[in-house]
Amino acid sequence: MTPPDWLWAVCTVLAATAQTVRNAAQRSLIGEIGTVGATHIRFLFGFPFALLAVAVLPGLGIPLPRPNLVFMGWVTVGSLLQMAAMALLLSAMRTRSFVVVTAYTKTEPVQVAIFALLVLHEPLTVALAGAVLIATVGVMIMSWPSKAQGETFTWRPALFGVVSGGLFALAAVCFRGALTNLDADFLPGATFTLGITLGIQSLVLTIWLLLRDPGVLAAILRKWRPSLGAGFLGAFASEMWFVAFALEAVARVRTLGLVEMVVAAVISRRVFAQTPSVRESIGMTLVIAGVVLLLTS
């Protein structure tokens, strides 16, 4: 199947939107089941949806891909890095506003571009570098504390957010590496990768909680109703990311994914009653300008 040239961009926007809504849903559960519990929801309740998607493939006449050791290595490392990144993200959200913490993690495209160049040897063009830098400057403007609102710079959420972005960047590079080493078309490849990824993440965190804090696992199961929505959104977002990674260079995908900042600002205002400041609005404008440059280059 030959996909249209614009498909990766549509999938990226859908992934970024679903991911932001999922983060908001997970954030609301941190106070009840803790950071690790809220992190596990995305994996444990997303896994059944991933299994269903994989099971549908043979029914559609699409053979399941045959994974190799290189693919499994990339997927395993990417899965573990993504787990650590999500835990740091949710931990940072406990001390700063939703949109600001999301902004800290969005230093990711710069890190993705560097890691993709070093690890996957994906070229970094002048236009792509410019788009990444403009959008990242916008992100940093958004994340800077506002004196008018009594905010002060604190290292903990900033460090957690930036490190989280770095781990997300490495995970994205790993998933791109996995998909390029899987002999499959983009859609079954992305779906199969989703099933393996969520399976690894669900297994690892379930064992961890059983050994360290079984009470949290019991609390997660009691919250199954609100968790199903977060799980579905997480699985859908990951499916869209993987389709985009299979079709396009990872740095371009993650830079376009900065549209998540606009979605985060809307959610922050409507759900958490956090109104973006003028400074944050300027930052969002730069993010959008960087995205426009990316798409028109």
Buried (B, 14 or more C-beta within 10 A) or exposed (E): EEBEEEBBBEBBBBBBBBBBBBBBBBBBBBEEBBBBBBBBBBBBBBBBBBBEBBEEBEEEEBEBBEBEEEBBBBBBBBBBBBBBBBBBBBBBBBEBBBBBBBBBBBBBBBBBBBBBBEBBEBEBEEEBEBBBBBBBBBBBBBBBBBEEEEBEEEEEBBEBBBBBBBBBBBBBBBBBBBBBBBEBBBBBBBBBBBBBBBBBBBBBBBEBBEEEBEEBBEBBEEBEEBBBBBBBBBBBBBBBBBBBBBBBBBBBBBBBBBBBBBBBBBBBBEBBEBEBBEBBEBBBEBBBBBBEBBEEE
